[in-house]
Structure formats: structure tokens, C-alpha cells
Amino acid sequence: MKIHVQTAIEKAVQNLLQFYHERQEALHGALWGEWMAGKTKSALRVASKNPKVKYMKFPERRITETQFVSQIVLSLKVGPKRSFVENLDLIKEWITHRNETYVLIIDEAQRLFEKPRFLSILKDIVEEIEVYYPAGLLLLFLGDRKLSRFLTNEYHSLVKRIIIRKALSPIAKETVVSLLSKHSFEPEAADQITALLKSEGITTGELDVALHLARKKGLKEITPQSLEKFLKAAVGGIR
């Protein structure tokens, strides 16, 4: 099942790769949206289908610089080394040896941006690999609404290279149709349902739960009116 967030991530990846090969300069992207919009699942799907895309999630716990670069190494499906410098060298050697351009999606990026020293590490890695074009490491930051607050050029020099900046919609018709199909409902009322969901600020995850509840209750057809009570139950159980 493909949702609108996955489409947005795929488009951002495509654009970053295109910009890099046109300009031979590493440029990056940032996408942010509501909780339960489907960001993580979509990013994992994109990474699983495209070998040029790697995925890592910035942890909630405190981590050291060595642990941070080890996570980047793990995203490349390689075993990390012991030291910070060894892992830096491993990242650069792995990418330059393949002479390929990769996009690293960093999920929960708002946590990363709270630690500017990690942004400096990323900037150094990217710039050192960039010299060996067409080898390259491009960054796609994925986070919640807090991420957008950091996107000022004064915050960190890496931000100047973030040229794709987009707030993800909580829901879109493409996703509504996909979820209706997933739960075996016909999509005739997709336009009206999408309008209702947008007016109420309903996310992808909340709609998924509501449609699951409706199917469990034996509903054969879904309309905006019949969906509303299940949305209330879904939102009440999640928010």
C-alpha cells in the first residue's frame, strides 16, 4: 500500500540525486509532518525498494559521537569499527569505493538538530566524499514540526544546503484510496472523505484505525457520515 508520504519521499530522493549530478554539489532535503502521518513506514519502504537509499533513526537516548557515526555505518549494512575515526574512514571508503551516490534518510531528525555538533560531523563527511564525485552522500531529514524551526541559515552552515523543505500533509486522496482498498471498502466517496479528514486534521494512522474499527463492526460501505463515529473512537484512543 502506497501513501502520499511515500510519494513525497520518493520525489525528494529523485530531486536530490538529480541536483547532485547536475551541479556536482551535495544538496539536502527536509520533510516534516504530524505524528502518525506515516513517515517512518514510508521511509522504510523507500529504502527497501531503492538500493541507493539508506535509512537510520536518530535515537531518543543520549549518544556519543562514536555511537552516532556507528549508526551511519550500520545504515550502510556494514559492521561498525571501534573508534570514531575508524568509522568515519569506513563510511568514506565504503561510498567512494563503490563510486555511487547515496541518499541517507535520517528519521526523527528534530532530535539530531538539537545537537549541532552532530550536524558538523555530517557536513564534514558529505564534503569529504563530494570530492570524489560521482560518489556522494546526500541527506534527507525526516521529522516532526519541530524540525522546521531549525531551518534557518544562522543555525548551522549545513542548513544552507537544505534546498528541499516541505511540510507533509497529514492526509491526501491518494492515501485515502489506498486505505479504503486495504480495508476492502469501495473508493466512491474518497473525495468527500478526504475533505472531511483535512478539515478535522486526521492523520494517515488515525484513518487506518478508524477503517479497521468500521470493518470489525461489519460495515459494508463507508461514507463521511458513517466514518465520523469511528474517527472519534480512533482519535480518542490515540491522541
Order of alpha helices (4+ residues) and beta strands (2+ residues): alpha-beta-alpha-beta-alpha-alpha-beta-alpha-alpha-beta-beta-alpha-alpha-alpha-alpha
